[in-house]
Each structure stands twice: as C-alpha cells, then as structure tokens.
Amino acid sequence: MERQPRVILISAVISAVIGLAAGFIGGRFAPHPATTPAPAGLIQAQDFQLVDQAGRLRGRLGIDAQGAARLILFGPDNDLPRVSLTATPQGGAELELGDGQHQNAIGLKADQGARNLALFHEEKLRLGIEVQKNGEAAVNLYDKSHRLISLGLTNQNDPHLTFYGEGHKAALEMVSKKNGDRSLNLLGKNGTPRVVLGLKNDQKAALGLFDHKGKTRVGLMDEPSLIMLKDGKPVRALP
C-alpha cells in the first residue's frame, strides 16, 4: 500500500522526462521552413565572369552599386571593353561599342525622355542623331565634341538647318514651315538676329536689319517700301 504512490510518482517523472526529450529531439531534427528551392539548372549570382582558355577575363555580367544590370565583353588582347550593354535603374537602356583602341566608338541610348545615337572618332563625338520626347528630331555634326551643324525637324515637322559659330552658339538659321513661311536668319554673338530674310506664305518677302540688341534698324518689303528706324521708331520711309 505504501509503494503505490511512489510507483505512480516515478512513472510520472519518467513520462515527463521522455516527453521533454522527445520534444527536444523533435525540435532539433524536425525540418525547418526553407526558402523556395531554385529550379533545376538555374544559377543565381550578382556577378558572373567569363574567361577564355588562358584564364583571361573576356566578359562580365553583374549588378553595379547603382542597381544597373550590365554586360561587358572584352577583346583577347587588351582590357578595353568592346561591348557594354546596360539596363539602367531608371528604365533606360545603353549600348556602347569600342573599336579595340578606344572604348567609345558607337553609343546608343534610349530612355523615357529621348533616343540618341552617337558616333565617335578618337573619343571625340563627330555625329549624333537624336529624337526628343516632344517628337523633335535632329542630326548633329561635331568638331572636338562641339556642335557645328544641326539638321532637324520640329515637333510640327517643320525642317530647319542651323550652323554654329563662335562660342558654340547659333550663327545662321534656315527654317521652312509647312504653311509656306521661309526665313534665313543671321545671328550675332549673343544669339540675337542681325539680318533676317523672310518669305511670308510664298506671297510677301521682307528683309530686316537689326542692331546688336535685336532692335529693328531697317526694314525692306516688296510693296515696295523701305523703312529706317531708330530706337524702334520709323525715322525715314521710302517711298
């Protein structure tokens, strides 16, 4: 009679110990939640390098510090990139081609604002083609990366031709509009018109001479009439 409570107590202790051990073992060896396994054959990395049989670096694919994804390919005989393809974090794309001696030979860029094609000679921009967000398009010629000539279309599809001079500012402009208006403009160093030859809707022609501040000094029209001005006011008119 006296042993029964003792036996019950020992059994209870043993059961508790076994339960605790089972819980510990189950927790130790039970499978833990894992991330979704990668599909078979998929390799994931933030930087991948391509080497040739001699161990030379020939290509690189990775994500840079700014978050751009970039693929770069190298030639076998130098370290200058031959091809660079980039997807920018802003949603644009860039392609740069080298010629083996210079990294920049041809550049192509596209984003939400504009599209640009650039051709270089010895790292200096020589020819550029662009289309702006508003639809304006232009072909630009450069000397030492400074624009000299621009042939373009406005967003209304009116063609224009511009020559650039001292200070890389527009010096001569020619515009032909679809409504028949034509103009030839000679500009001063500050960009103001000095001589303007115009044809209005293929009907009336006019020649205007301006001072360095852009104020009209002489006006010649095909009425015919000649008007001379000072401080913006006519001082003589013929006939």
Salt bridges, closest charged atoms under 4 A:
ASP47 OD2 - ARG60 NH2 2.74
ASP52 OD2 - ARG56 NE 3.02
ASP52 OD2 - ARG58 NH1 3.74
ASP64 OD2 - ARG70 NH1 2.78
ASP77 OD1 - ARG82 NH2 3.35
ASP99 OD2 - HIS102 ND1 3.43
GLU122 OE2 - HIS121 NE2 3.95
ASP143 OD1 - ARG126 NH1 3.89
GLU166 OE1 - LYS189 NZ 3.57
ASP181 OD2 - LYS200 NZ 3.42
